[in-house]
Each structure stands twice: as C-alpha cells, then as structure tokens.
Amino acid sequence: MKICVACSAGGHLTEVLHIKKCYSKYPHFFITFKRVDTTELGKREKVYFVENPSRNVIKFLKCVYQSFRILLKEKPDVIMTTGAGVAVPACYLGKLFFNSKVVYIESICRIEEPSLCGRVLYPIADLFLVQWKNMLGKYGDKAIYRGAIV
C-alpha cells in the first residue's frame, strides 16, 4: 500500500506529522507547497512541491496539473490529509483517476464550524475524522470522532 500525504505547510503539516506512525511503515510521499518547514521535511522524506493555490484560480489550475503528474507517477492507494488548498486537487484527482481511498482529518482548530476543505472533501472521503465531538453534528453520518491527534 502506498500513501500520499497531501497537506498545506504550517499547522496542517504539524498535525499530520503527529500521526506519522499511521503512515511511516508504508511507502509514502508528501504533496505540499514550498516553505521553510516543508523544505526541511524534504531532507528526510519524499516530498513533491506544488503551487500553493491560495484561492487563486490560476494557481489552483497549476496545482491541479502538478498534482496530476505526481499522482500519475506515484499511483497512491490512499491519500491522507489534514487539509487545506493543496489537498483538494490531490484528493479529487486520486479518487477520480486512480481509485485512491481518501482519509480526511478535520483540523483541531475547527471546534465550531467545518472548514472549507472539509466541506469540499466530505463527499468523496472514505474515512472522515473530526477531532471534536461537537463537530459530528456539523457533518453527516460519515464523520467519526477519534479525539485529538495533537
């Protein structure tokens, strides 16, 4: 089983690194955008850098193209994400073209309201986890509470 870990830099990356034991025993790689923390990660992990879409249509299309090329090369069985922008193209492309399973973990900072990324990925997620019990009511029956990962 090959795992793609797709997440934005910063807090999303920090959260996904807290659950490294879930994916480290399998072949895996990261899709993210370039920043100091992700450049450091690239020194010890296989990391692909894509355009940070930052809610810009042109950058988003570039991110889609770059993500598709990476997924075509790697063909992951599972795409795991804590969100944000770079995760959306990776998850949809993986699901549509490579039949990848999508595991989404809603960010711990989402206590009251769902994130945009969570709302967009909920329909295609095979496993959708929230870190606060009260977030269960914000999503449908598919959401599962497993506690905090940080």
N, CA, C and O atoms as a GROMACS GRO file, in nm:
protein
  600
    1MET      N    1   0.084  -0.118   0.000
    1MET     CA    2   0.000   0.000   0.000
    1MET      C    3   0.089   0.124   0.000
    1MET      O    4   0.180   0.135   0.082
    2LYS      N    5   0.062   0.215  -0.090
    2LYS     CA    6   0.137   0.341  -0.098
    2LYS      C    7   0.045   0.454  -0.055
    2LYS      O    8  -0.071   0.462  -0.096
    3ILE      N    9   0.099   0.542   0.029
    3ILE     CA   10   0.020   0.651   0.085
    3ILE      C   11   0.075   0.786   0.040
    3ILE      O   12   0.195   0.812   0.045
    4CYS      N   13  -0.016   0.870  -0.004
    4CYS     CA   14   0.015   1.010  -0.034
    4CYS      C   15  -0.035   1.091   0.085
    4CYS      O   16  -0.151   1.080   0.124
    5VAL      N   17   0.052   1.172   0.141
    5VAL     CA   18   0.013   1.265   0.247
    5VAL      C   19   0.009   1.403   0.184
    5VAL      O   20   0.114   1.461   0.154
    6ALA      N   21  -0.111   1.454   0.162
    6ALA     CA   22  -0.127   1.583   0.096
    6ALA      C   23  -0.176   1.685   0.198
    6ALA      O   24  -0.284   1.669   0.255
    7CYS      N   25  -0.097   1.789   0.220
    7CYS     CA   26  -0.139   1.890   0.316
    7CYS      C   27  -0.064   2.020   0.292
    7CYS      O   28   0.044   2.022   0.233
    8SER      N   29  -0.123   2.127   0.338
    8SER     CA   30  -0.057   2.255   0.331
    8SER      C   31   0.051   2.262   0.438
    8SER      O   32   0.051   2.184   0.533
    9ALA      N   33   0.144   2.355   0.420
    9ALA     CA   34   0.250   2.376   0.518
    9ALA      C   35   0.192   2.437   0.644
    9ALA      O   36   0.076   2.478   0.646
   10GLY      N   37   0.271   2.443   0.748
   10GLY     CA   38   0.227   2.506   0.873
   10GLY      C   39   0.152   2.410   0.962
   10GLY      O   40   0.195   2.297   0.984
   11GLY      N   41   0.038   2.454   1.013
   11GLY     CA   42  -0.041   2.376   1.107
   11GLY      C   43  -0.091   2.244   1.052
   11GLY      O   44  -0.092   2.144   1.124
   12HIS      N   45  -0.132   2.241   0.927
   12HIS     CA   46  -0.179   2.116   0.866
   12HIS      C   47  -0.067   2.013   0.861
   12HIS      O   48  -0.089   1.894   0.888
   13LEU      N   49   0.052   2.058   0.826
   13LEU     CA   50   0.168   1.968   0.825
   13LEU      C   51   0.202   1.922   0.967
   13LEU      O   52   0.229   1.804   0.989
   14THR      N   53   0.200   2.014   1.062
   14THR     CA   54   0.228   1.978   1.201
   14THR      C   55   0.133   1.869   1.249
   14THR      O   56   0.176   1.773   1.314
   15GLU      N   57   0.004   1.883   1.219
   15GLU     CA   58  -0.093   1.783   1.261
   15GLU      C   59  -0.065   1.647   1.199
   15GLU      O   60  -0.068   1.545   1.268
   16VAL      N   61  -0.038   1.645   1.070
   16VAL     CA   62  -0.017   1.516   1.003
   16VAL      C   63   0.113   1.450   1.050
   16VAL      O   64   0.123   1.327   1.049
   17LEU      N   65   0.211   1.528   1.090
   17LEU     CA   66   0.334   1.470   1.143
   17LEU      C   67   0.312   1.405   1.280
   17LEU      O   68   0.390   1.318   1.320
   18HIS      N   69   0.209   1.447   1.352
   18HIS     CA   70   0.176   1.385   1.481
   18HIS      C   71   0.123   1.243   1.466
   18HIS      O   72   0.123   1.166   1.562
   19ILE      N   73   0.078   1.209   1.348
   19ILE     CA   74   0.027   1.072   1.326
   19ILE      C   75   0.117   0.995   1.230
   19ILE      O   76   0.072   0.907   1.157
   20LYS      N   77   0.243   1.030   1.231
   20LYS     CA   78   0.340   0.966   1.142
   20LYS      C   79   0.340   0.814   1.156
   20LYS      O   80   0.363   0.744   1.057
   21LYS      N   81   0.314   0.763   1.276
   21LYS     CA   82   0.314   0.618   1.295
   21LYS      C   83   0.206   0.549   1.211
   21LYS      O   84   0.215   0.428   1.186
   22CYS      N   85   0.106   0.623   1.168
   22CYS     CA   86  -0.001   0.565   1.085
   22CYS      C   87   0.044   0.538   0.941
   22CYS      O   88  -0.008   0.448   0.876
   23TYR      N   89   0.140   0.616   0.893
   23TYR     CA   90   0.182   0.600   0.754
   23TYR      C   91   0.329   0.567   0.736
   23TYR      O   92   0.369   0.526   0.626
   24SER      N   93   0.411   0.582   0.838
   24SER     CA   94   0.555   0.566   0.820
   24SER      C   95   0.599   0.423   0.788
   24SER      O   96   0.705   0.403   0.730
   25LYS      N   97   0.519   0.324   0.824
   25LYS     CA   98   0.558   0.185   0.796
   25LYS      C   99   0.524   0.144   0.652
   25LYS      O  100   0.556   0.033   0.609
   26TYR      N  101   0.460   0.234   0.579
   26TYR     CA  102   0.425   0.208   0.439
   26TYR      C  103   0.504   0.301   0.348
   26TYR      O  104   0.547   0.408   0.391
   27PRO      N  105   0.522   0.262   0.222
   27PRO     CA  106   0.581   0.357   0.128
   27PRO      C  107   0.489   0.481   0.122
   27PRO      O  108   0.368   0.468   0.108
   28HIS      N  109   0.548   0.597   0.133
   28HIS     CA  110   0.467   0.719   0.135
   28HIS      C  111   0.544   0.836   0.076
   28HIS      O  112   0.667   0.832   0.062
   29PHE      N  113   0.470   0.939   0.044
   29PHE     CA  114   0.528   1.063  -0.006
   29PHE      C  115   0.434   1.177   0.031
   29PHE      O  116   0.318   1.155   0.063
   30PHE      N  117   0.486   1.298   0.024
   30PHE     CA  118   0.408   1.416   0.058
   30PHE      C  119   0.385   1.501  -0.067
   30PHE      O  120   0.469   1.508  -0.156
   31ILE      N  121   0.269   1.564  -0.071
   31ILE     CA  122   0.242   1.671  -0.167
   31ILE      C  123   0.209   1.793  -0.082
   31ILE      O  124   0.117   1.791   0.000
   32THR      N  125   0.285   1.899  -0.103
   32THR     CA  126   0.265   2.023  -0.027
   32THR      C  127   0.323   2.138  -0.107
   32THR      O  128   0.365   2.119  -0.221
   33PHE      N  129   0.325   2.256  -0.049
   33PHE     CA  130   0.391   2.367  -0.117
   33PHE      C  131   0.518   2.404  -0.041
   33PHE      O  132   0.535   2.370   0.076
   34LYS      N  133   0.605   2.474  -0.110
   34LYS     CA  134   0.739   2.502  -0.057
   34LYS      C  135   0.736   2.616   0.044
   34LYS      O  136   0.685   2.725   0.019
   35ARG      N  137   0.793   2.584   0.158
   35ARG     CA  138   0.812   2.677   0.268
   35ARG      C  139   0.927   2.625   0.351
   35ARG      O  140   0.977   2.516   0.322
   36VAL      N  141   0.970   2.696   0.452
   36VAL     CA  142   1.083   2.652   0.532
   36VAL      C  143   1.055   2.515   0.595
   36VAL      O  144   1.141   2.427   0.590
   37ASP      N  145   0.936   2.497   0.655
   37ASP     CA  146   0.907   2.370   0.723
   37ASP      C  147   0.898   2.252   0.626
   37ASP      O  148   0.938   2.141   0.660
   38THR      N  149   0.846   2.276   0.506
   38THR     CA  150   0.835   2.166   0.410
   38THR      C  151   0.969   2.138   0.342
   38THR      O  152   0.996   2.025   0.304
   39THR      N  153   1.051   2.240   0.327
   39THR     CA  154   1.185   2.219   0.272
   39THR      C  155   1.266   2.132   0.368
   39THR      O  156   1.339   2.044   0.324
   40GLU      N  157   1.253   2.157   0.497
   40GLU     CA  158   1.320   2.074   0.598
   40GLU      C  159   1.268   1.931   0.592
   40GLU      O  160   1.346   1.836   0.601
   41LEU      N  161   1.138   1.915   0.578
   41LEU     CA  162   1.078   1.782   0.568
   41LEU      C  163   1.136   1.708   0.447
   41LEU      O  164   1.160   1.587   0.454
   42GLY      N  165   1.159   1.780   0.338
   42GLY     CA  166   1.214   1.720   0.217
   42GLY      C  167   1.354   1.663   0.233
   42GLY      O  168   1.399   1.587   0.148
   43LYS      N  169   1.422   1.699   0.340
   43LYS     CA  170   1.556   1.645   0.366
   43LYS      C  171   1.551   1.503   0.422
   43LYS      O  172   1.651   1.430   0.418
   44ARG      N  173   1.434   1.464   0.475
   44ARG     CA  174   1.423   1.330   0.534
   44ARG      C  175   1.307   1.248   0.479
   44ARG      O  176   1.294   1.130   0.512
   45GLU      N  177   1.223   1.308   0.396
   45GLU     CA  178   1.107   1.240   0.338
   45GLU      C  179   1.100   1.270   0.189
   45GLU      O  180   1.161   1.365   0.140
   46LYS      N  181   1.024   1.188   0.118
   46LYS     CA  182   0.998   1.213  -0.023
   46LYS      C  183   0.887   1.318  -0.032
   46LYS      O  184   0.773   1.291   0.006
   47VAL      N  185   0.920   1.435  -0.082
   47VAL     CA  186   0.826   1.546  -0.087
   47VAL      C  187   0.820   1.602  -0.229
   47VAL      O  188   0.923   1.627  -0.292
   48TYR      N  189   0.699   1.622  -0.276
   48TYR     CA  190   0.675   1.690  -0.403
   48TYR      C  191   0.614   1.826  -0.371
   48TYR      O  192   0.523   1.837  -0.290
   49PHE      N  193   0.667   1.929  -0.437
   49PHE     CA  194   0.616   2.063  -0.416
   49PHE      C  195   0.527   2.104  -0.532
   49PHE      O  196   0.560   2.086  -0.649
   50VAL      N  197   0.411   2.160  -0.496
   50VAL     CA  198   0.317   2.211  -0.596
   50VAL      C  199   0.288   2.358  -0.564
   50VAL      O  200   0.325   2.408  -0.458
   51GLU      N  201   0.224   2.423  -0.657
   51GLU     CA  202   0.183   2.562  -0.638
   51GLU      C  203   0.084   2.570  -0.522
   51GLU      O  204  -0.006   2.487  -0.510
   52ASN      N  205   0.100   2.670  -0.438
   52ASN     CA  206   0.003   2.695  -0.331
   52ASN      C  207  -0.118   2.764  -0.395
   52ASN      O  208  -0.106   2.878  -0.439
   53PRO      N  209  -0.233   2.697  -0.402
   53PRO     CA  210  -0.346   2.756  -0.474
   53PRO      C  211  -0.401   2.884  -0.411
   53PRO      O  212  -0.453   2.969  -0.482
   54SER      N  213  -0.391   2.898  -0.281
   54SER     CA  214  -0.433   3.017  -0.206
   54SER      C  215  -0.556   3.088  -0.266
   54SER      O  216  -0.559   3.210  -0.278
   55ARG      N  217  -0.655   3.008  -0.301
   55ARG     CA  218  -0.785   3.058  -0.352
   55ARG      C  219  -0.770   3.149  -0.473
   55ARG      O  220  -0.844   3.246  -0.488
   56ASN      N  221  -0.674   3.117  -0.559
   56ASN     CA  222  -0.649   3.189  -0.683
   56ASN      C  223  -0.669   3.090  -0.797
   56ASN      O  224  -0.607   2.983  -0.797
   57VAL      N  225  -0.753   3.123  -0.892
   57VAL     CA  226  -0.790   3.029  -0.999
   57VAL      C  227  -0.670   2.983  -1.080
   57VAL      O  228  -0.657   2.864  -1.107
   58ILE      N  229  -0.584   3.072  -1.119
   58ILE     CA  230  -0.467   3.037  -1.200
   58ILE      C  231  -0.373   2.945  -1.120
   58ILE      O  232  -0.327   2.843  -1.171
   59LYS      N  233  -0.346   2.983  -0.995
   59LYS     CA  234  -0.260   2.899  -0.911
   59LYS      C  235  -0.324   2.764  -0.884
   59LYS      O  236  -0.255   2.662  -0.878
   60PHE      N  237  -0.456   2.761  -0.868
   60PHE     CA  238  -0.527   2.636  -0.845
   60PHE      C  239  -0.513   2.544  -0.966
   60PHE      O  240  -0.487   2.424  -0.950
   61LEU      N  241  -0.528   2.598  -1.086
   61LEU     CA  242  -0.515   2.516  -1.207
   61LEU      C  243  -0.373   2.461  -1.221
   61LEU      O  244  -0.354   2.348  -1.265
   62LYS      N  245  -0.275   2.541  -1.185
   62LYS     CA  246  -0.136   2.495  -1.188
   62LYS      C  247  -0.117   2.383  -1.086
   62LYS      O  248  -0.050   2.284  -1.115
   63CYS      N  249  -0.175   2.398  -0.969
   63CYS     CA  250  -0.168   2.295  -0.865
   63CYS      C  251  -0.235   2.166  -0.912
   63CYS      O  252  -0.185   2.056  -0.885
   64VAL      N  253  -0.347   2.177  -0.981
   64VAL     CA  254  -0.417   2.060  -1.034
   64VAL      C  255  -0.326   1.986  -1.132
   64VAL      O  256  -0.311   1.864  -1.123
   65TYR      N  257  -0.266   2.059  -1.224
   65TYR     CA  258  -0.177   1.998  -1.323
   65TYR      C  259  -0.058   1.929  -1.255
   65TYR      O  260  -0.026   1.814  -1.286
   66GLN      N  261   0.006   1.999  -1.164
   66GLN     CA  262   0.123   1.943  -1.094
   66GLN      C  263   0.083   1.820  -1.012
   66GLN      O  264   0.155   1.719  -1.012
   67SER      N  265  -0.029   1.828  -0.944
   67SER     CA  266  -0.075   1.715  -0.863
   67SER      C  267  -0.106   1.593  -0.949
   67SER      O  268  -0.073   1.480  -0.913
   68PHE      N  269  -0.168   1.616  -1.064
   68PHE     CA  270  -0.200   1.504  -1.154
   68PHE      C  271  -0.072   1.434  -1.200
   68PHE      O  272  -0.066   1.311  -1.202
   69ARG      N  273   0.028   1.510  -1.236
   69ARG     CA  274   0.155   1.450  -1.280
   69ARG      C  275   0.220   1.367  -1.169
   69ARG      O  276   0.274   1.259  -1.195
   70ILE      N  277   0.214   1.417  -1.047
   70ILE     CA  278   0.270   1.344  -0.933
   70ILE      C  279   0.193   1.215  -0.909
   70ILE      O  280   0.252   1.108  -0.893
   71LEU      N  281   0.061   1.225  -0.907
   71LEU     CA  282  -0.023   1.107  -0.882
   71LEU      C  283  -0.010   1.004  -0.994
   71LEU      O  284  -0.014   0.883  -0.968
   72LEU      N  285   0.006   1.050  -1.115
   72LEU     CA  286   0.027   0.959  -1.228
   72LEU      C  287   0.156   0.881  -1.211
   72LEU      O  288   0.163   0.762  -1.242
   73LYS      N  289   0.258   0.946  -1.161
   73LYS     CA  290   0.386   0.881  -1.137
   73LYS      C  291   0.380   0.786  -1.018
   73LYS      O  292   0.430   0.674  -1.026
   74GLU      N  293   0.318   0.828  -0.908
   74GLU     CA  294   0.321   0.754  -0.782
   74GLU      C  295   0.206   0.653  -0.764
   74GLU      O  296   0.225   0.549  -0.701
   75LYS      N  297   0.090   0.684  -0.819
   75LYS     CA  298  -0.029   0.598  -0.808
   75LYS      C  299  -0.056   0.550  -0.665
   75LYS      O  300  -0.046   0.431  -0.636
   76PRO      N  301  -0.090   0.642  -0.576
   76PRO     CA  302  -0.113   0.603  -0.436
   76PRO      C  303  -0.242   0.525  -0.417
   76PRO      O  304  -0.341   0.546  -0.488
   77ASP      N  305  -0.241   0.436  -0.321
   77ASP     CA  306  -0.362   0.362  -0.285
   77ASP      C  307  -0.449   0.445  -0.192
   77ASP      O  308  -0.572   0.435  -0.194
   78VAL      N  309  -0.384   0.527  -0.110
   78VAL     CA  310  -0.453   0.609  -0.010
   78VAL      C  311  -0.397   0.750  -0.015
   78VAL      O  312  -0.276   0.771  -0.029
   79ILE      N  313  -0.487   0.847  -0.004
   79ILE     CA  314  -0.445   0.986   0.013
   79ILE      C  315  -0.497   1.030   0.149
   79ILE      O  316  -0.617   1.032   0.173
   80MET      N  317  -0.404   1.066   0.236
   80MET     CA  318  -0.436   1.109   0.372
   80MET      C  319  -0.411   1.259   0.379
   80MET      O  320  -0.310   1.308   0.330
   81THR      N  321  -0.505   1.331   0.442
   81THR     CA  322  -0.487   1.475   0.450
   81THR      C  323  -0.549   1.535   0.575
   81THR      O  324  -0.648   1.484   0.628
   82THR      N  325  -0.489   1.643   0.620
   82THR     CA  326  -0.545   1.727   0.724
   82THR      C  327  -0.592   1.859   0.664
   82THR      O  328  -0.639   1.947   0.736
   83GLY      N  329  -0.580   1.873   0.532
   83GLY     CA  330  -0.630   1.989   0.462
   83GLY      C  331  -0.519   2.079   0.413
   83GLY      O  332  -0.404   2.040   0.431
   84ALA      N  333  -0.537   2.171   0.366
   84ALA     CA  334  -0.617   2.272   0.303
   84ALA      C  335  -0.597   2.269   0.151
   84ALA      O  336  -0.606   2.163   0.090
   85GLY      N  337  -0.569   2.383   0.092
   85GLY     CA  338  -0.573   2.400  -0.053
   85GLY      C  339  -0.509   2.292  -0.139
   85GLY      O  340  -0.573   2.246  -0.233
   86VAL      N  341  -0.388   2.250  -0.110
   86VAL     CA  342  -0.322   2.151  -0.195
   86VAL      C  343  -0.389   2.014  -0.185
   86VAL      O  344  -0.372   1.930  -0.273
   87ALA      N  345  -0.465   1.992  -0.079
   87ALA     CA  346  -0.528   1.862  -0.058
   87ALA      C  347  -0.645   1.839  -0.153
   87ALA      O  348  -0.670   1.726  -0.195
   88VAL      N  349  -0.717   1.943  -0.187
   88VAL     CA  350  -0.838   1.928  -0.268
   88VAL      C  351  -0.807   1.868  -0.405
   88VAL      O  352  -0.869   1.768  -0.441
   89PRO      N  353  -0.715   1.926  -0.483
   89PRO     CA  354  -0.685   1.863  -0.613
   89PRO      C  355  -0.631   1.721  -0.598
   89PRO      O  356  -0.671   1.632  -0.673
   90ALA      N  357  -0.541   1.700  -0.504
   90ALA     CA  358  -0.482   1.567  -0.486
   90ALA      C  359  -0.591   1.464  -0.455
   90ALA      O  360  -0.592   1.355  -0.514
   91CYS      N  361  -0.681   1.496  -0.366
   91CYS     CA  362  -0.785   1.401  -0.327
   91CYS      C  363  -0.883   1.373  -0.440
   91CYS      O  364  -0.915   1.257  -0.466
   92TYR      N  365  -0.930   1.476  -0.506
   92TYR     CA  366  -1.026   1.454  -0.616
   92TYR      C  367  -0.961   1.382  -0.733
   92TYR      O  368  -1.022   1.290  -0.789
   93LEU      N  369  -0.840   1.421  -0.770
   93LEU     CA  370  -0.771   1.353  -0.879
   93LEU      C  371  -0.742   1.208  -0.844
   93LEU      O  372  -0.760   1.118  -0.926
   94GLY      N  373  -0.697   1.184  -0.721
   94GLY     CA  374  -0.668   1.048  -0.677
   94GLY      C  375  -0.792   0.961  -0.680
   94GLY      O  376  -0.786   0.846  -0.724
   95LYS      N  377  -0.904   1.014  -0.635
   95LYS     CA  378  -1.030   0.940  -0.632
   95LYS      C  379  -1.080   0.912  -0.774
   95LYS      O  380  -1.119   0.800  -0.805
   96LEU      N  381  -1.079   1.015  -0.858
   96LEU     CA  382  -1.135   1.002  -0.993
   96LEU      C  383  -1.051   0.919  -1.089
   96LEU      O  384  -1.105   0.839  -1.165
   97PHE      N  385  -0.921   0.936  -1.085
   97PHE     CA  386  -0.835   0.873  -1.186
   97PHE      C  387  -0.758   0.751  -1.137
   97PHE      O  388  -0.717   0.667  -1.218
   98PHE      N  389  -0.738   0.739  -1.007
   98PHE     CA  390  -0.654   0.631  -0.957
   98PHE      C  391  -0.723   0.544  -0.852
   98PHE      O  392  -0.663   0.454  -0.794
   99ASN      N  393  -0.851   0.572  -0.830
   99ASN     CA  394  -0.931   0.495  -0.734
   99ASN      C  395  -0.867   0.492  -0.595
   99ASN      O  396  -0.879   0.393  -0.523
  100SER      N  397  -0.800   0.599  -0.558
  100SER     CA  398  -0.737   0.609  -0.427
  100SER      C  399  -0.844   0.626  -0.320
  100SER      O  400  -0.946   0.689  -0.344
  101LYS      N  401  -0.820   0.569  -0.204
  101LYS     CA  402  -0.905   0.592  -0.088
  101LYS      C  403  -0.864   0.726  -0.028
  101LYS      O  404  -0.746   0.760  -0.026
  102VAL      N  405  -0.960   0.801   0.021
  102VAL     CA  406  -0.932   0.933   0.078
  102VAL      C  407  -0.962   0.931   0.227
  102VAL      O  408  -1.073   0.896   0.270
  103VAL      N  409  -0.862   0.968   0.306
  103VAL     CA  410  -0.875   0.979   0.451
  103VAL      C  411  -0.857   1.126   0.486
  103VAL      O  412  -0.750   1.184   0.464
  104TYR      N  413  -0.962   1.186   0.541
  104TYR     CA  414  -0.957   1.328   0.578
  104TYR      C  415  -0.966   1.341   0.729
  104TYR      O  416  -1.050   1.278   0.793
  105ILE      N  417  -0.879   1.424   0.786
  105ILE     CA  418  -0.880   1.453   0.929
  105ILE      C  419  -0.903   1.603   0.944
  105ILE      O  420  -0.816   1.684   0.910
  106GLU      N  421  -1.019   1.640   0.994
  106GLU     CA  422  -1.051   1.782   1.014
  106GLU      C  423  -0.954   1.842   1.116
  106GLU      O  424  -0.920   1.778   1.216
  107SER      N  425  -0.910   1.962   1.090
  107SER     CA  426  -0.811   2.029   1.174
  107SER      C  427  -0.862   2.047   1.317
  107SER      O  428  -0.980   2.070   1.340
  108ILE      N  429  -0.770   2.036   1.411
  108ILE     CA  430  -0.805   2.053   1.553
  108ILE      C  431  -0.854   2.194   1.583
  108ILE      O  432  -0.926   2.215   1.682
  109CYS      N  433  -0.818   2.290   1.502
  109CYS     CA  434  -0.863   2.427   1.525
  109CYS      C  435  -1.010   2.446   1.487
  109CYS      O  436  -1.070   2.549   1.518
  110ARG      N  437  -1.068   2.347   1.422
  110ARG     CA  438  -1.209   2.354   1.384
  110ARG      C  439  -1.294   2.298   1.497
  110ARG      O  440  -1.320   2.178   1.505
  111ILE      N  441  -1.337   2.388   1.584
  111ILE     CA  442  -1.412   2.350   1.704
  111ILE      C  443  -1.562   2.372   1.684
  111ILE      O  444  -1.644   2.294   1.731
  112GLU      N  445  -1.596   2.480   1.614
  112GLU     CA  446  -1.737   2.519   1.599
  112GLU      C  447  -1.793   2.497   1.459
  112GLU      O  448  -1.908   2.455   1.444
  113GLU      N  449  -1.714   2.526   1.358
  113GLU     CA  450  -1.763   2.521   1.220
  113GLU      C  451  -1.671   2.439   1.130
  113GLU      O  452  -1.549   2.439   1.150
  114PRO      N  453  -1.727   2.370   1.032
  114PRO     CA  454  -1.645   2.293   0.938
  114PRO      C  455  -1.557   2.384   0.853
  114PRO      O  456  -1.592   2.499   0.825
  115SER      N  457  -1.443   2.332   0.814
  115SER     CA  458  -1.354   2.406   0.724
  115SER      C  459  -1.407   2.395   0.582
  115SER      O  460  -1.486   2.307   0.549
  116LEU      N  461  -1.362   2.486   0.498
  116LEU     CA  462  -1.399   2.480   0.356
  116LEU      C  463  -1.347   2.350   0.296
  116LEU      O  464  -1.418   2.282   0.222
  117CYS      N  465  -1.223   2.314   0.329
  117CYS     CA  466  -1.164   2.191   0.277
  117CYS      C  467  -1.247   2.070   0.322
  117CYS      O  468  -1.273   1.980   0.241
  118GLY      N  469  -1.287   2.066   0.448
  118GLY     CA  470  -1.369   1.957   0.498
  118GLY      C  471  -1.501   1.945   0.424
  118GLY      O  472  -1.543   1.835   0.389
  119ARG      N  473  -1.565   2.057   0.400
  119ARG     CA  474  -1.693   2.056   0.327
  119ARG      C  475  -1.675   2.008   0.184
  119ARG      O  476  -1.761   1.938   0.130
  120VAL      N  477  -1.564   2.047   0.122
  120VAL     CA  478  -1.539   2.008  -0.018
  120VAL      C  479  -1.501   1.860  -0.029
  120VAL      O  480  -1.540   1.793  -0.125
  121LEU      N  481  -1.425   1.809   0.068
  121LEU     CA  482  -1.378   1.670   0.060
  121LEU      C  483  -1.472   1.568   0.124
  121LEU      O  484  -1.459   1.448   0.099
  122TYR      N  485  -1.566   1.613   0.207
  122TYR     CA  486  -1.658   1.520   0.274
  122TYR      C  487  -1.726   1.423   0.176
  122TYR      O  488  -1.732   1.304   0.205
  123PRO      N  489  -1.777   1.471   0.063
  123PRO     CA  490  -1.849   1.379  -0.027
  123PRO      C  491  -1.764   1.264  -0.081
  123PRO      O  492  -1.818   1.158  -0.113
  124ILE      N  493  -1.633   1.282  -0.093
  124ILE     CA  494  -1.551   1.176  -0.152
  124ILE      C  495  -1.465   1.101  -0.050
  124ILE      O  496  -1.397   1.005  -0.086
  125ALA      N  497  -1.468   1.144   0.075
  125ALA     CA  498  -1.383   1.082   0.178
  125ALA      C  499  -1.434   0.941   0.210
  125ALA      O  500  -1.553   0.919   0.230
  126ASP      N  501  -1.341   0.847   0.214
  126ASP     CA  502  -1.373   0.710   0.256
  126ASP      C  503  -1.370   0.699   0.408
  126ASP      O  504  -1.440   0.616   0.466
  127LEU      N  505  -1.288   0.782   0.470
  127LEU     CA  506  -1.281   0.790   0.616
  127LEU      C  507  -1.269   0.938   0.649
  127LEU      O  508  -1.177   1.006   0.604
  128PHE      N  509  -1.363   0.988   0.728
  128PHE     CA  510  -1.368   1.130   0.760
  128PHE      C  511  -1.367   1.144   0.912
  128PHE      O  512  -1.464   1.107   0.979
  129LEU      N  513  -1.258   1.198   0.967
  129LEU     CA  514  -1.240   1.207   1.111
  129LEU      C  515  -1.246   1.352   1.159
  129LEU      O  516  -1.194   1.443   1.095
  130VAL      N  517  -1.311   1.370   1.274
  130VAL     CA  518  -1.313   1.502   1.339
  130VAL      C  519  -1.246   1.489   1.475
  130VAL      O  520  -1.245   1.381   1.535
  131GLN      N  521  -1.191   1.599   1.524
  131GLN     CA  522  -1.116   1.595   1.649
  131GLN      C  523  -1.194   1.652   1.768
  131GLN      O  524  -1.142   1.656   1.880
  132TRP      N  525  -1.316   1.694   1.744
  132TRP     CA  526  -1.404   1.745   1.850
  132TRP      C  527  -1.540   1.679   1.835
  132TRP      O  528  -1.594   1.672   1.725
  133LYS      N  529  -1.596   1.630   1.946
  133LYS     CA  530  -1.727   1.562   1.942
  133LYS      C  531  -1.837   1.648   1.883
  133LYS      O  532  -1.920   1.599   1.807
  134ASN      N  533  -1.837   1.777   1.917
  134ASN     CA  534  -1.946   1.862   1.867
  134ASN      C  535  -1.939   1.884   1.716
  134ASN      O  536  -2.035   1.934   1.658
  135MET      N  537  -1.828   1.847   1.653
  135MET     CA  538  -1.819   1.860   1.507
  135MET      C  539  -1.895   1.748   1.436
  135MET      O  540  -1.921   1.757   1.316
  136LEU      N  541  -1.931   1.644   1.508
  136LEU     CA  542  -2.009   1.535   1.448
  136LEU      C  543  -2.140   1.588   1.391
  136LEU      O  544  -2.182   1.547   1.283
  137GLY      N  545  -2.205   1.677   1.462
  137GLY     CA  546  -2.332   1.733   1.418
  137GLY      C  547  -2.319   1.829   1.301
  137GLY      O  548  -2.419   1.863   1.238
  138LYS      N  549  -2.199   1.872   1.272
  138LYS     CA  550  -2.177   1.966   1.162
  138LYS      C  551  -2.163   1.896   1.028
  138LYS      O  552  -2.178   1.957   0.922
  139TYR      N  553  -2.132   1.767   1.033
  139TYR     CA  554  -2.118   1.686   0.913
  139TYR      C  555  -2.226   1.577   0.916
  139TYR      O  556  -2.303   1.570   1.012
  140GLY      N  557  -2.231   1.494   0.816
  140GLY     CA  558  -2.329   1.386   0.810
  140GLY      C  559  -2.284   1.264   0.887
  140GLY      O  560  -2.193   1.270   0.970
  141ASP      N  561  -2.351   1.154   0.859
  141ASP     CA  562  -2.328   1.028   0.931
  141ASP      C  563  -2.189   0.970   0.913
  141ASP      O  564  -2.144   0.889   0.993
  142LYS      N  565  -2.121   1.012   0.808
  142LYS     CA  566  -1.990   0.955   0.777
  142LYS      C  567  -1.879   1.002   0.872
  142LYS      O  568  -1.778   0.935   0.887
  143ALA      N  569  -1.898   1.118   0.935
  143ALA     CA  570  -1.796   1.173   1.025
  143ALA      C  571  -1.781   1.086   1.149
  143ALA      O  572  -1.879   1.038   1.205
  144ILE      N  573  -1.655   1.066   1.190
  144ILE     CA  574  -1.623   0.984   1.307
  144ILE      C  575  -1.534   1.065   1.400
  144ILE      O  576  -1.440   1.131   1.357
  145TYR      N  577  -1.566   1.060   1.529
  145TYR     CA  578  -1.484   1.127   1.630
  145TYR      C  579  -1.381   1.027   1.682
  145TYR      O  580  -1.417   0.917   1.725
  146ARG      N  581  -1.254   1.065   1.679
  146ARG     CA  582  -1.148   0.980   1.731
  146ARG      C  583  -1.059   1.053   1.831
  146ARG      O  584  -0.959   0.997   1.877
  147GLY      N  585  -1.093   1.176   1.865
  147GLY     CA  586  -1.013   1.252   1.958
  147GLY      C  587  -0.906   1.333   1.888
  147GLY      O  588  -0.893   1.330   1.766
  148ALA      N  589  -0.830   1.404   1.968
  148ALA     CA  590  -0.727   1.494   1.914
  148ALA      C  591  -0.602   1.415   1.873
  148ALA      O  592  -0.565   1.317   1.938
  149ILE      N  593  -0.540   1.459   1.767
  149ILE     CA  594  -0.416   1.396   1.722
  149ILE      C  595  -0.293   1.474   1.768
  149ILE      O  596  -0.181   1.424   1.761
  150VAL      N  597  -0.315   1.595   1.815
  150VAL     CA  598  -0.203   1.679   1.860
  150VAL      C  599  -0.194   1.671   2.011
  150VAL      O  600  -0.106   1.734   2.070
   0.00000   0.00000   0.00000
